Structures are given as structure tokens and as C-alpha cells.
Amino acid sequence: MYGHASPASQSRSPPLYRASHDPNGPATLSTTVVHALADCLGVDVTDSRISLYDTVDPDALDALFRPRHDGSPRAGGTLTFVVEDHHVTVHGDGEILIEPPARR
């Protein structure tokens, strides 16, 4: 199952979106990020403008937060990058935060 993006704040600025990635689920982390971005941008996930390749290597992103070889989860760590002027922060625990440009 893909992560579910939801507003984290009810302020006047665009909401901070949160999504959750299940490392034991069928989707890769990069796929969950793309789906969360599509939700945040209000576009279809197949929209060609949603691409991580210009900012981060999706395979490297998946590998960075993949469980260890013994199956144990990675402890901590974050990675932040920008896609379509949205700041995306991925946490080692599977939390994904997307900050729209107007919030900055």
C-alpha cells in the first residue's frame, strides 16, 4: 500500500503533507514518494512532470533506507531534496514530509 498524504497543519499557508512508507509493503520508497508528491500537487501520478531523476536517483533513495541485510530497519537518518519547488524530507522510519513552496 502506498503512503497516505494528509495535511499536518490547518494554517493559512499550504499544508505540510505527511506520508508513510511501509518498508515491508509491495511499493518501493521512491514509488511512495512519487505518489505522495502527486497527491500534494493535485495531479495524476502518471503525470510526466513528477520525476525524481532530476533531483535524486530513485534506486539510491530506495537503497539508502532499505532494511539491512539481516532484515532489521535502518536506524534514523533523513534526506531532503526538492522536486517541483516542494521540499521533500524522507526519514529512516518511513515518514515522508512534503513542504509546498509557499510555506518557506
Secondary structure, 3 states (H helix, E strand, C coil): CCCCCEECCCCCCCCCEEEECCCCCCCCHHHHHHHHHHHHHCCCCCCCCCCCCCCCCHHHHHHHHCCCCCCCCCCCCEEEEEECCEEEEEECCCEEEEECHHHC
